Amino acid sequence: MTTKLPSKSAFAFLLALTLAAPLFAKEPFAALAGKDDVARLLAEVSDNADVPMTVGDFKVVDLNGDGRPELVATVDYTGRNFFNTIAVVWQTRSGLRMRTIDTWNVETLEDALRDLDGDGKLEILAPQLLTPYLGVRPYAAWTSVQALTGNDYADQSPKFRSFYEKTVIPVLQQQVEDARATGEKHNVEVAEVALFKVMRVTGDAKAGLQRALAWSEDADPLARIYAVSVLSDIDDRDAVQAITKLAADPDHEVASVARTARERLGTRNRM
C-alpha cells in the first residue's frame, strides 16, 4: 500500500522534527533518534497512529542512488515480535510516501539490503511464506527481491535470475539433499517447495507440477497442503483441477487452504 502524508497530526509531528533538526528539508530522517521515533513516524505517514506497532530494526540509507535517503524498517503489528512487514519511506515533492512489503519474521535488516546487480542501487531481500504458517510443523519460505521500479517498490525477482541461479538454487538443492538424507518426509517436501518456487521464478514455469500433483493424492494431509502451495503458482489446467478437488477435501485444513488458493486464482485470472 502506498500512502501520502495526509493528516494534521502528521504535519505536526514532522514540524516538531523540523524544529529539532534544521536540515530536515534536506535530510527528512535526521531527527530519528531510535526505534520509538521511527514507530511514531511510520504511524503518522500511514495515518494509523492508533495501530500498535513495534520496530525491530531500521536503517536510513540511499536505496536508489539518487543522493537522497530512504527509511527502511522492520515492523511487528501483532504484539508477538513477528516482524512480518518491511516499511520503506521516501520523500517526494508532496510529502513522505510509504510502501509496506509483506515478509516473514525479519527482525534485522543486516542482510536484507544488497546491490545484487552492481548498478549502485540497493535491492530489498524479503523472505516470504510459500505455505501457510503451520506452527511446529515444517513450512516453506523463499526470498523475493523487492526493487525500485518507476517511483515505487515492487517484486522484481524474475529480473535477478543470476542471483538466484548462482546464490540461491545451490543452497536449496543442498537443503533438499540434506533433508532426503535424514529421511524426514515433510522436511524434504518443504525444501522442494522452496526450490520449485525459485525454479519457476528463473524461467521453468511448471517446476514442481508433477511432484505437487502426486502430493495432492497423498494420504498425508500436510502433503496435500504443500501441494496447494505449488499448484496455486502454476498456470496449468491439471493444477487448477487438483486445487478444485482439494477445495472439497475431507480434511478441514486442507480444504480451507485450497479454497483460499482457488479464490486467489479466480481474482488473478480476472485482472
C-alpha positions as CSV (number, residue, x, y, z in Angstrom):
1,M,0.0,0.0,0.0
2,T,1.4,3.4,-1.0
3,T,0.1,6.4,1.0
4,K,0.7,10.1,1.2
5,L,1.1,12.1,4.4
6,P,-2.5,13.3,4.9
7,S,-3.2,14.1,8.5
8,K,-2.8,17.3,10.5
9,S,-1.1,15.3,13.2
10,A,1.4,14.0,10.7
11,F,2.3,17.5,9.7
12,A,2.6,18.5,13.4
13,F,4.9,15.6,14.0
14,L,7.1,16.5,11.1
15,L,7.1,20.1,12.1
16,A,8.4,19.1,15.5
17,L,11.2,17.1,13.8
18,T,12.0,20.2,11.7
19,L,12.4,22.3,14.7
20,A,14.7,19.7,16.3
21,A,16.7,19.4,13.1
22,P,17.1,22.5,10.8
23,L,18.3,20.4,7.9
24,F,15.1,18.3,7.9
25,A,14.0,19.5,4.4
26,K,17.2,18.0,3.0
27,E,17.5,15.1,5.5
28,P,14.0,14.1,6.4
29,F,15.0,11.4,8.8
30,A,17.9,13.1,10.5
31,A,16.0,13.6,13.7
32,L,15.1,9.9,14.2
33,A,17.0,9.0,17.4
34,G,15.7,5.4,17.8
35,K,13.0,2.8,17.2
36,D,10.3,4.8,19.1
37,D,10.8,7.8,16.8
38,V,10.6,5.5,13.8
39,A,7.4,3.9,15.0
40,R,5.8,7.3,15.5
41,L,6.8,8.5,12.1
42,L,5.5,5.3,10.4
43,A,2.2,5.6,12.3
44,E,1.8,9.2,11.1
45,V,2.8,8.5,7.5
46,S,0.3,5.7,7.2
47,D,-2.3,7.7,9.2
48,N,-2.6,4.7,11.5
49,A,-1.5,6.3,14.7
50,D,-3.9,4.1,16.7
51,V,-2.5,0.8,15.5
52,P,0.2,-0.6,17.9
53,M,3.5,-1.4,16.3
54,T,7.0,-2.4,17.3
55,V,10.0,-1.6,15.2
56,G,12.6,-4.4,15.1
57,D,15.3,-2.6,13.1
58,F,15.7,0.4,10.9
59,K,18.2,2.0,8.5
60,V,18.4,5.4,6.8
61,V,20.1,4.6,3.5
62,D,20.1,5.8,-0.1
63,L,18.4,2.8,-1.8
64,N,18.2,4.1,-5.3
65,G,21.5,6.0,-5.6
66,D,19.9,9.4,-6.1
67,G,21.7,11.0,-3.2
68,R,18.5,11.2,-1.1
69,P,18.0,8.9,1.9
70,E,15.1,6.5,2.4
71,L,13.9,5.0,5.7
72,V,13.7,1.2,5.8
73,A,12.3,-0.5,8.9
74,T,11.0,-3.9,10.0
75,V,7.7,-3.8,11.8
76,D,5.6,-6.0,14.0
77,Y,1.8,-5.3,14.2
78,T,0.9,-8.5,16.2
79,G,2.4,-7.7,19.6
80,R,4.2,-11.0,19.4
81,N,7.5,-9.9,17.9
82,F,6.6,-11.3,14.4
83,F,8.3,-8.8,12.2
84,N,6.3,-9.6,9.1
85,T,6.4,-6.1,7.4
86,I,9.2,-4.1,5.9
87,A,8.3,-0.4,5.6
88,V,10.0,1.9,3.1
89,V,9.5,5.6,3.4
90,W,10.8,8.2,1.0
91,Q,10.4,11.9,0.3
92,T,8.5,13.4,-2.6
93,R,7.7,16.9,-3.5
94,S,4.2,16.4,-2.0
95,G,5.5,14.8,1.2
96,L,6.5,11.5,2.5
97,R,5.3,8.2,0.9
98,M,5.4,4.7,2.3
99,R,5.4,1.2,0.8
100,T,4.8,-1.8,3.0
101,I,6.2,-5.2,1.9
102,D,4.8,-8.4,3.4
103,T,7.6,-10.5,4.6
104,W,8.3,-13.3,7.1
105,N,9.8,-12.6,10.5
106,V,12.6,-10.2,9.5
107,E,13.8,-8.6,12.7
108,T,17.1,-7.4,11.4
109,L,18.0,-5.7,8.2
110,E,21.6,-6.8,8.3
111,D,21.4,-9.0,5.2
112,A,18.3,-7.5,3.7
113,L,19.7,-4.6,1.7
114,R,22.1,-5.6,-1.1
115,D,23.1,-4.4,-4.5
116,L,22.6,-7.6,-6.4
117,D,23.4,-6.4,-9.9
118,G,26.1,-3.8,-9.3
119,D,24.1,-0.9,-10.6
120,G,24.6,1.2,-7.4
121,K,21.0,0.6,-6.2
122,L,20.1,-1.5,-3.2
123,E,17.5,-4.2,-3.5
124,I,15.5,-5.4,-0.6
125,L,15.6,-9.2,0.1
126,A,12.2,-10.1,1.7
127,P,11.6,-13.6,2.9
128,Q,8.0,-14.7,2.3
129,L,6.0,-17.7,3.2
130,L,5.1,-20.2,0.4
131,T,2.9,-22.4,2.7
132,P,0.6,-21.3,5.5
133,Y,2.3,-20.8,8.8
134,L,1.9,-24.3,10.3
135,G,3.1,-23.8,13.9
136,V,5.6,-26.5,14.9
137,R,5.1,-28.3,11.6
138,P,7.5,-27.6,8.7
139,Y,6.6,-24.7,6.5
140,A,8.3,-23.3,3.4
141,A,9.6,-19.8,2.7
142,W,11.6,-18.2,0.0
143,T,13.4,-14.8,-0.5
144,S,11.9,-12.4,-3.0
145,V,13.7,-9.4,-4.4
146,Q,11.9,-6.1,-4.0
147,A,13.3,-3.2,-6.1
148,L,12.5,0.3,-7.2
149,T,10.5,0.4,-10.4
150,G,9.4,3.8,-11.6
151,N,8.5,5.7,-8.4
152,D,7.6,2.7,-6.3
153,Y,8.9,-0.6,-4.9
154,A,7.6,-3.9,-6.2
155,D,8.6,-7.6,-6.5
156,Q,11.2,-7.7,-9.2
157,S,12.5,-11.2,-8.5
158,P,12.5,-12.5,-12.2
159,K,14.9,-9.8,-13.1
160,F,17.5,-11.2,-10.8
161,R,17.9,-14.6,-12.4
162,S,21.7,-14.6,-12.0
163,F,21.4,-14.0,-8.2
164,Y,19.0,-17.0,-7.8
165,E,20.9,-19.3,-10.1
166,K,24.4,-18.6,-8.6
167,T,23.5,-18.0,-4.9
168,V,20.1,-19.4,-4.0
169,I,19.4,-22.5,-6.1
170,P,22.7,-24.3,-5.0
171,V,21.8,-23.7,-1.3
172,L,18.2,-25.0,-1.8
173,Q,19.4,-28.1,-3.7
174,Q,21.7,-28.9,-0.8
175,Q,18.8,-28.5,1.6
176,V,16.8,-31.0,-0.4
177,E,19.7,-33.5,-0.4
178,D,20.3,-33.0,3.3
179,A,16.6,-33.5,4.1
180,R,16.5,-36.7,2.0
181,A,19.5,-38.0,3.9
182,T,17.5,-37.6,7.2
183,G,14.5,-39.4,5.7
184,E,12.1,-36.9,7.1
185,K,9.3,-36.7,4.6
186,H,8.0,-33.2,5.5
187,N,11.4,-31.6,5.5
188,V,12.0,-32.9,2.0
189,E,8.7,-31.6,0.8
190,V,9.2,-28.0,2.2
191,A,12.7,-27.9,0.8
192,E,11.3,-28.9,-2.6
193,V,8.5,-26.3,-2.4
194,A,11.1,-23.6,-2.0
195,L,13.3,-24.9,-4.7
196,F,10.4,-25.3,-7.2
197,K,9.4,-21.7,-6.5
198,V,12.8,-20.3,-7.4
199,M,13.0,-22.5,-10.4
200,R,9.7,-21.0,-11.6
201,V,11.0,-17.5,-11.0
202,T,14.1,-18.2,-13.1
203,G,12.1,-19.5,-16.1
204,D,10.8,-23.0,-15.5
205,A,7.1,-22.1,-15.3
206,K,5.9,-25.5,-14.4
207,A,8.6,-26.6,-12.0
208,G,7.2,-28.9,-9.3
209,L,3.9,-29.6,-11.1
210,Q,4.2,-33.4,-11.3
211,R,5.6,-33.6,-7.7
212,A,2.7,-31.4,-6.4
213,L,0.1,-33.5,-8.3
214,A,1.5,-36.6,-6.5
215,W,1.3,-34.8,-3.2
216,S,-2.3,-33.8,-3.9
217,E,-3.2,-37.5,-3.8
218,D,-1.1,-38.3,-0.8
219,A,-2.9,-39.8,2.3
220,D,-1.0,-37.3,4.4
221,P,-3.0,-34.0,4.8
222,L,0.2,-32.0,5.2
223,A,1.5,-33.2,1.8
224,R,-1.8,-32.0,0.3
225,I,-1.3,-28.6,1.9
226,Y,2.1,-28.4,0.3
227,A,0.6,-29.4,-3.0
228,V,-1.7,-26.4,-2.9
229,S,1.2,-24.1,-2.3
230,V,2.9,-25.3,-5.5
231,L,-0.2,-25.8,-7.7
232,S,-1.6,-22.3,-7.0
233,D,1.5,-20.8,-8.5
234,I,1.3,-22.7,-11.8
235,D,-0.8,-21.8,-14.8
236,D,-2.0,-25.2,-15.8
237,R,-5.3,-27.0,-16.2
238,D,-4.2,-30.0,-14.2
239,A,-3.1,-27.7,-11.4
240,V,-6.4,-25.9,-11.3
241,Q,-8.4,-29.2,-11.3
242,A,-6.3,-30.6,-8.5
243,I,-6.9,-27.4,-6.4
244,T,-10.6,-27.6,-7.1
245,K,-10.6,-31.2,-5.9
246,L,-8.7,-30.3,-2.8
247,A,-11.1,-27.5,-2.0
248,A,-13.6,-30.3,-1.2
249,D,-11.0,-32.3,0.8
250,P,-12.4,-34.2,3.8
251,D,-9.6,-32.6,5.9
252,H,-10.9,-29.2,7.0
253,E,-7.5,-27.5,7.0
254,V,-6.6,-28.8,3.5
255,A,-10.0,-27.7,2.1
256,S,-9.6,-24.2,3.7
257,V,-6.2,-23.7,2.2
258,A,-7.3,-24.9,-1.2
259,R,-10.4,-22.7,-1.2
260,T,-8.3,-19.7,-0.4
261,A,-5.9,-20.5,-3.2
262,R,-8.8,-21.1,-5.6
263,E,-10.2,-17.7,-4.8
264,R,-6.9,-16.0,-5.4
265,L,-6.6,-17.8,-8.7
266,G,-10.0,-16.5,-9.7
267,T,-9.1,-13.0,-8.8
268,R,-5.8,-13.2,-10.6
269,N,-7.5,-14.5,-13.8
270,R,-10.0,-11.6,-13.7
271,M,-7.2,-9.0,-13.6
